Amino acid sequence: MTILECPQCFSNRAAILDTKPPSARCVDCKATYSIRYTRVEQPQNGDLPEQPPPKKRKKKKAEPPEPHQIDPRDFGALTNFINEALQAGPEGLRKTQRKANNFARKLGLTYLEPQWFASTPWLLQWASGDIDTSGCTHRQLALAGSSHLYRDAPNGSSDNRCEQRDSRLRARAATRWRARWLTHFAMSASKAFACRNANVSEHTADFHIKNDPDFAAMVEAAKAHAIDLLHTRMMQRSLEGDIEPIYWQGIEVGHVRKFDSRLQIEMARAHMPDKFKTPGTGQINVDTGDKILVMTEETRAKLIERRREKLLEFKAAREARESPAE
């Protein structure tokens, strides 16, 4: 940078003139003097040197926080129990019953009878051939599906290679599928679901339930188990609630416990009907000032009927007054 200076008055204030060569004029004394300059060649627009791209700063990736691990004790006793039971499923129920039967047999606990695995007297009679099932379609299907194993007997029955009747084989097969059917029915209370997993038709299950009273009692016990499982699940959701995860940008950061207030109200009405009543089923209290009238449903129905009769009488009397006299 050069500071201009007038050679006559030594003033530094000057104006550059557009002349060739360029000169300057002093503002104070109006003297004109030449100035030194240097020519700088500027490149054209198309010949501008390429500027290197700016370096991008690498952003440090934020490490995702570790997923929040919830303590199993925070779920609650009922939650852990119902989750383990549902996770084990019917196979877990069968294993539990087998262990209980083995321990009862080893310890000599005769009052603990095997459930869902013992053959019933009706099956024993069926195996011995005392029950006539000639008109049942199950026998025809069994003979048609395994004709290479049976040969016709003179008495009309069919025996296999081990000289065993078809009823005995079907009784053994029924003992196996019954246990599987009952365990699945105890976990779902669905007959279709149990038949699908036991590989039997619903007609077969209905035939055994109808003709075998002991098996029918086992079915009722399995149904009671499913109802108790449902009640336990409802009680767990009412008391301990459901623990749902909280996600932030796809990352699990915590948990929240939610309760179903409607379910809690229904459970309170079921277990404490005296305090939590269903609307419309309790007594009606009418405050008349000095007395309180308590009405039941029967009294309320009678009052409604009396009021209806009075209204009809008032209507008939008004029509009689308004009608012209003959």
NORMO-V476093 format. One record per helix or strand of 2 or more residues. SS is the DSSP state (2 for helix, 1 for strand). FROM is the first residue (numbers start at 0). TO is the last residue. If there is no record, write none. Layout:
# NORMO-V476093
SS;FROM;TO
SS;FROM;TO
This chain:
# NORMO-V476093
1;13;16
1;22;25
1;31;33
2;44;46
2;71;73
2;76;106
2;120;127
2;136;144
2;146;148
1;150;151
1;157;158
2;165;187
2;190;197
2;201;210
2;212;238
1;241;247
1;250;257
2;260;270
1;283;286
1;291;294
2;296;321
